[in-house]
Amino acid sequence: MAKSIEIDRAKPLKDEPGKGHNRWHPDIPPVVEVAPMEEVTLETRDASDGQIRPGVAAADLATMNRHVVHPLTGPVFVKGAMPGDLLEVEHLAIAPERHAWTRLAPSLGFLHDLFERPYLVHWDLDKDWATSVSLPGLRIPNAAFMGTEGVAPSREQLARWMTREAELRARGGTAFPPERDGAVPATEAIAAEGLRTIPPRENCGNADVKQMTAGSRLFVPVNVEGALYSVGDGHFAQGDSECCGTAVEMGAAVTVRFRLHRGEAARRNIVWPRFAHPGYFTAAPWAAPRNFIATMGMPVREDGSNANADVTLAARNALLNMIDLLGERGWSREQAYVICSVAVDLRISNVVDLPNVVVSALLPEDIFER
């Protein structure tokens, strides 16, 4: 019989602290222990830790506690895993819950400077599609994956990453420091030192890679004995970029099994995660995609001047052009931004034709009912 970690989604993570955590720290004790090749199913909460439920309105987002985002289920202790090993995580199945959401929030998202009002979409999920009364005539195909998963950092990594992010903040960059408010576990050392789950790091974490669907394999270096794997932040679907800051966000149950590649990370100096999929990550017409329209973005500022080879500006312009295209079809700017986040794929088309590198935004036409 496969092992599992079962949760009560009617409760926030703080009421079941023995089932998971929302900070990365090497001292978080494991919930379950498995052997390599043994299956384990982990039930997970949505990224808001249950704060966004049916009936919640956009105005309610102002009181949402952002310090509890990404409740993770775990850790799982993998027998025999030691620092220097490479952990392979095979995703066997991902089962969505029935409700999901996508939200815009001031100060968050790739185009946060242009969207100042909160906006919220509730989705109804079945095994094939996500639909919403807020986006009539639109249906998003099931391509479920887990947005956040990874292994515990070592103490040395914890200190180094904390210093790295503090230095970035000192230079005016964006990085969230440790925060006691909402931390699970709430013990002083972990609450004071635990790293926020918002950015991905060398231990993987919140990478939001939509190709890591069922059948895919994640490879991540082991940093502590047992690896201490955790997972959460289920996504029913997402565009490549998740530009508004959220995807089709859901609770889910994910079944995984582990393989250990002894000493491979140390031997081959593998520091960063890798992933693979033996087939299409979703149904071929959607993976390709088939039947799409695309907009281009180049690094040209609003005043008409060039920003040499600025891929970020090119991506911004590709998205703005796609929002304009969707506006031509009758969608509001907020609706268009959500559609971009859950269904539009940003592709780097070239980085060599200086000064105007190209990012393309691809919109699959078949998400619109005819």
Order of alpha helices (4+ residues) and beta strands (2+ residues): beta-beta-beta-beta-beta-beta-beta-beta-beta-beta-beta-alpha-alpha-beta-beta-beta-beta-beta-alpha-beta-alpha-beta-alpha-alpha-beta-beta
